[in-house]
Amino acid sequence: MEELFSLAGKIALVTGGAQGLGRMIAQGLIAAGAEVYVTSRDAAVCEATAAELGEACHALPGDAGSPEGIADLARRFREAGQSKLSIIVNNAGRSWGAPIDKFPAKAWPGVMAVNVQAPFATVQEFMPELIAAGSAEDPARVINIGSIAGGVVNDLNAYSYVASKAAIHQLSKQLANDLMDRHINVNVIAPGYFPTSMTAHLRNDPDAELEKKVPMGRLGRQSDIAGAIVFLSSRAGAYVTGAELPVDGGIMGCR
């Protein structure tokens, strides 16, 4: 069983991996035996996280939200001597919230670019490394981080965000179909409420009663998201592709 879930010998890239959910994911991958590269636009935070997570974690500061930035990340990944990439976790994200009457036009391009176009561009850019890492028995993995907001109606007033997450859910299924013959599995995880900066305004608002929105009555923990990521990344998840996995305490399935 330990071998089934082991990621020993695998190289992973986690975009937005220096903080929040991305850091939780990176920590879980490292604990399972992977060597992990984390990205962040804040170089100091990126370097600090790599130092804190140990020698199996490498800082790769840069912009994972633009085609030019992604190309630069890939160039530096290759310059570090890497020719294979077993796992990509497209976690970097952006949001914008405002009432519908005041929701600005400028709230759309950046959110869609980071949350939808960038994951696609990352897969494109690292395609040679993914193909080199995958096999019929143990494919390379792409895991896109969606959201429950892409599957259920909510009261966030984050119109471009919810549209982008619905889009990445569908894009993941299309990529899974198109990349299967190249031995690349593509899945999407839809997290619920976790203690990250993206939920800080809700957690700090006593009227939000955040835990009451979750059937299981609690926020997500590091072990919850790490367990799902390790399953999809390991031999245990080798036969899973095109799946949408909610990690949300029952929001999508029970309400």
C-alpha positions as CSV (number, residue, x, y, z in Angstrom):
1,M,0.0,0.0,0.0
2,E,2.9,2.4,0.8
3,E,4.3,1.7,-2.7
4,L,0.9,2.3,-4.3
5,F,0.8,5.9,-2.9
6,S,4.5,6.7,-3.1
7,L,5.7,9.5,-5.3
8,A,9.4,8.7,-4.9
9,G,11.4,9.6,-8.0
10,K,8.7,12.0,-9.3
11,I,9.2,15.6,-10.1
12,A,6.3,18.0,-9.5
13,L,5.5,21.6,-10.3
14,V,3.0,23.5,-8.2
15,T,2.0,27.0,-9.5
16,G,1.1,29.4,-6.7
17,G,2.8,26.9,-4.5
18,A,4.4,29.2,-2.0
19,Q,1.3,30.1,0.0
20,G,-2.2,28.9,0.9
21,L,-3.6,25.9,-0.8
22,G,-0.6,25.6,-3.1
23,R,1.7,25.3,-0.1
24,M,-0.5,22.6,1.5
25,I,-0.3,20.7,-1.8
26,A,3.5,21.1,-2.1
27,Q,3.9,19.9,1.4
28,G,1.8,16.8,0.7
29,L,3.7,15.9,-2.5
30,I,7.0,16.2,-0.6
31,A,5.8,14.0,2.2
32,A,4.9,11.3,-0.4
33,G,8.4,11.4,-1.8
34,A,8.2,13.9,-4.7
35,E,10.7,16.6,-5.6
36,V,8.7,19.8,-5.9
37,Y,9.2,23.1,-7.7
38,V,7.0,25.9,-6.4
39,T,6.2,29.2,-8.2
40,S,5.2,32.6,-6.9
41,R,5.5,36.1,-8.2
42,D,6.9,37.1,-4.8
43,A,10.5,35.8,-5.0
44,A,11.1,36.3,-1.3
45,V,8.0,34.3,-0.3
46,C,8.9,31.6,-2.8
47,E,12.5,31.2,-1.5
48,A,11.2,31.2,2.1
49,T,8.7,28.4,1.5
50,A,11.3,26.3,-0.3
51,A,13.7,26.7,2.7
52,E,10.9,25.8,5.1
53,L,9.8,22.7,3.2
54,G,13.3,21.3,2.9
55,E,15.7,20.2,0.3
56,A,13.1,18.4,-1.8
57,C,11.4,21.8,-2.4
58,H,12.8,24.2,-5.0
59,A,11.9,27.8,-5.5
60,L,11.0,28.8,-9.1
61,P,9.8,32.4,-8.7
62,G,8.1,34.0,-11.7
63,D,4.7,34.7,-13.2
64,A,2.7,31.6,-13.8
65,G,-0.2,33.7,-15.0
66,S,1.0,34.8,-18.4
67,P,2.3,32.9,-21.5
68,E,5.6,34.8,-21.3
69,G,6.0,34.1,-17.6
70,I,5.2,30.4,-18.1
71,A,7.8,30.2,-21.0
72,D,10.4,31.7,-18.7
73,L,9.5,29.2,-15.9
74,A,9.9,26.4,-18.3
75,R,13.3,27.7,-19.5
76,R,14.7,27.9,-16.0
77,F,13.3,24.5,-15.1
78,R,15.2,23.1,-18.0
79,E,18.3,25.0,-17.1
80,A,18.1,23.4,-13.6
81,G,18.8,20.1,-15.5
82,Q,15.2,18.7,-15.5
83,S,14.0,16.9,-18.6
84,K,11.0,15.1,-17.1
85,L,7.9,16.5,-15.2
86,S,5.7,13.8,-13.7
87,I,3.1,16.1,-12.1
88,I,1.8,19.6,-12.7
89,V,-0.6,21.1,-10.3
90,N,-2.1,24.3,-11.8
91,N,-3.1,26.1,-8.6
92,A,-2.3,29.7,-9.2
93,G,-5.5,31.7,-9.2
94,R,-7.1,35.1,-9.1
95,S,-10.5,36.4,-8.0
96,W,-12.5,39.6,-8.0
97,G,-15.7,40.3,-6.1
98,A,-18.2,43.1,-6.4
99,P,-22.0,43.5,-6.6
100,I,-23.4,42.8,-10.0
101,D,-24.3,46.5,-10.6
102,K,-20.8,47.5,-9.9
103,F,-18.9,44.6,-11.3
104,P,-16.3,46.2,-13.7
105,A,-15.3,45.1,-17.2
106,K,-11.6,45.1,-16.0
107,A,-12.5,42.2,-13.6
108,W,-12.7,39.8,-16.5
109,P,-9.5,39.6,-18.6
110,G,-7.0,39.1,-15.7
111,V,-9.1,36.4,-13.9
112,M,-9.8,34.5,-17.1
113,A,-6.1,34.7,-18.1
114,V,-4.8,33.4,-14.8
115,N,-7.5,30.8,-14.1
116,V,-8.1,29.4,-17.6
117,Q,-5.5,30.4,-20.2
118,A,-2.5,30.0,-17.9
119,P,-3.2,26.3,-17.0
120,F,-3.6,25.6,-20.7
121,A,-0.4,27.4,-21.5
122,T,1.5,25.6,-18.8
123,V,0.4,22.2,-20.2
124,Q,1.5,23.3,-23.7
125,E,4.8,24.6,-22.5
126,F,5.8,21.6,-20.4
127,M,4.4,19.0,-22.9
128,P,7.8,17.6,-23.8
129,E,8.6,17.0,-20.1
130,L,5.2,15.5,-19.4
131,I,5.5,13.1,-22.3
132,A,9.0,12.1,-21.2
133,A,7.8,11.3,-17.7
134,G,4.6,9.3,-18.6
135,S,4.0,5.7,-19.6
136,A,1.0,3.6,-20.2
137,E,1.4,2.0,-16.8
138,D,2.1,5.2,-15.0
139,P,1.0,8.3,-16.9
140,A,2.2,11.9,-16.2
141,R,-0.4,13.9,-14.3
142,V,-2.0,17.3,-14.7
143,I,-4.2,18.4,-11.8
144,N,-6.1,21.6,-12.3
145,I,-7.4,23.3,-9.2
146,G,-11.0,24.4,-9.8
147,S,-13.5,25.3,-7.2
148,I,-17.0,24.4,-5.9
149,A,-17.8,27.9,-7.2
150,G,-17.5,26.4,-10.7
151,G,-20.2,23.8,-10.0
152,V,-22.7,25.3,-7.5
153,V,-24.4,28.7,-7.2
154,N,-23.1,30.8,-4.3
155,D,-23.3,34.3,-2.9
156,L,-19.8,35.4,-3.5
157,N,-20.5,38.0,-6.2
158,A,-17.4,36.8,-8.0
159,Y,-18.7,36.6,-11.5
160,S,-15.5,36.2,-13.5
161,Y,-14.1,33.8,-10.9
162,V,-17.1,31.4,-11.0
163,A,-17.1,31.5,-14.8
164,S,-13.4,30.8,-14.9
165,K,-13.7,27.8,-12.6
166,A,-16.5,26.3,-14.6
167,A,-14.3,26.8,-17.6
168,I,-11.3,25.0,-16.1
169,H,-13.5,22.1,-15.1
170,Q,-14.6,21.6,-18.7
171,L,-11.2,22.3,-20.1
172,S,-9.7,19.6,-17.9
173,K,-12.1,17.0,-19.3
174,Q,-11.2,18.1,-22.9
175,L,-7.5,17.9,-22.2
176,A,-7.9,14.5,-20.6
177,N,-9.5,13.2,-23.8
178,D,-6.9,14.8,-26.0
179,L,-3.8,13.8,-24.1
180,M,-4.7,10.3,-23.2
181,D,-2.7,8.9,-26.1
182,R,0.3,10.8,-24.9
183,H,0.1,9.0,-21.5
184,I,-0.9,12.2,-19.6
185,N,-3.8,12.1,-17.2
186,V,-5.7,15.3,-16.5
187,N,-8.1,15.7,-13.6
188,V,-9.6,18.7,-11.7
189,I,-10.1,19.1,-8.0
190,A,-12.9,21.4,-6.8
191,P,-11.9,22.5,-3.3
192,G,-14.4,23.9,-0.9
193,Y,-13.6,26.3,2.0
194,F,-10.0,26.1,3.2
195,P,-8.2,28.5,5.6
196,T,-6.4,30.6,2.8
197,S,-6.2,34.2,1.9
198,M,-9.0,33.7,-0.6
199,T,-11.5,32.9,2.2
200,A,-10.1,35.3,4.8
201,H,-12.8,37.9,4.2
202,L,-15.4,35.2,4.9
203,R,-13.6,33.7,7.9
204,N,-13.3,37.1,9.4
205,D,-17.0,37.9,9.0
206,P,-19.0,36.4,11.8
207,D,-22.2,36.8,9.8
208,A,-20.8,34.6,7.1
209,E,-21.1,31.5,9.4
210,L,-18.7,29.7,7.0
211,E,-18.7,26.3,8.8
212,K,-22.5,26.2,8.5
213,K,-22.2,26.3,4.7
214,V,-20.4,23.0,4.9
215,P,-22.4,19.8,5.5
216,M,-19.5,18.3,7.5
217,G,-19.4,21.4,9.6
218,R,-15.7,22.3,9.2
219,L,-13.2,23.9,6.9
220,G,-10.8,21.8,4.9
221,R,-7.4,20.8,6.3
222,Q,-4.0,20.4,4.8
223,S,-4.4,16.6,4.9
224,D,-7.7,16.8,3.0
225,I,-6.3,18.5,-0.1
226,A,-2.9,16.7,0.2
227,G,-4.6,13.3,0.3
228,A,-6.6,14.0,-2.9
229,I,-3.5,15.3,-4.7
230,V,-1.3,12.3,-3.7
231,F,-4.1,9.9,-4.8
232,L,-4.4,11.4,-8.2
233,S,-0.6,11.7,-8.6
234,S,0.4,8.2,-7.5
235,R,0.0,4.7,-9.0
236,A,-3.3,4.6,-7.0
237,G,-4.8,7.1,-9.4
238,A,-3.2,5.8,-12.6
239,Y,-6.6,4.7,-14.0
240,V,-8.3,8.0,-13.3
241,T,-8.5,10.8,-15.9
242,G,-11.1,13.3,-16.9
243,A,-12.5,13.3,-13.3
244,E,-13.8,16.2,-11.2
245,L,-13.1,15.5,-7.6
246,P,-14.8,17.7,-5.0
247,V,-12.9,18.2,-1.8
248,D,-15.5,20.3,0.0
249,G,-17.0,18.5,3.0
250,G,-20.1,17.6,1.0
251,I,-21.2,20.9,-0.5
252,M,-21.4,19.8,-4.1
253,G,-22.7,16.3,-3.4
254,C,-25.0,16.8,-0.4
255,R,-26.7,20.2,-1.0
